[in-house]
Amino acid sequence: MKRYEEDFKSKLVGLDFDTIENSPHSIFGLSKELKLIYFNNAWLQFSKTVDDKSCISVNYPLGTSVENAMTGTLKDFYIFNYKKVLNESKVWTHEYECSSAGVYRLFYQEVFPLKNGEGIIVVNSIRTEKNIQDVNALELTNLKLEYTDLNGMITQCSNCRKIQRIHEKEIWDWVPIFLAETHEHISHSICPICYDYYWSKK
């Protein structure tokens, strides 16, 4: 399946293609007309987990207006905010739930305007994924094990404030508990997406 438009790489100003292509997060790109112009591999894999028939990628191929892929009040919400990102050239973020019958999933979405005004890149980072019966089972103790190293330190992106996982260092998550309460031992770094978008000279 074709995953990006022919001229996509030339439009990608502000982010490195390899960074988004190899990201474990589900990422898609929209043109300034809000048409689908890119899917990374993680997006395609995710679409298969929520729908065995892969209808997300089959029914909404490249060139499809994102408006045609949405329904209801959520459609108006996303279209309004995607257009706002394009018009104001400001990153927009929010959390949302995308669960199936058996799995509870909470995502953190970051929408980056391309620096040449040619579109937006939408990064969907999974924050929580667990059996629907265990929705209330994840506690602070488990969070500390997932994000705290042997010295009791957590590593936070100094820009977007996401937290780096200990055993999957390429993955950075939005962890509200570490923002609501100041962690005693914290170090700072820059996550790959923020580095590309704000500091890389490519």
Secondary structure, DSSP 8 states (H G I E B T S, - for coil): ---B-TTHHHH--SS-HHHHHS-SSEEEEEETT-BEEEE-HHHHHHHHHH-TT-HHHHHS-TT-BGGGG--HHHHHHHHHHHHHHHHHT--EEEEEE---SSEEEEEEEEEEE-TTSSEEEEEEEEEEEEEGGGTTT--HHHHHHHH--TTS-EEEETTT--EE-SS-TT-EE--HHHHHS--SSEEEE--HHHIIIII---
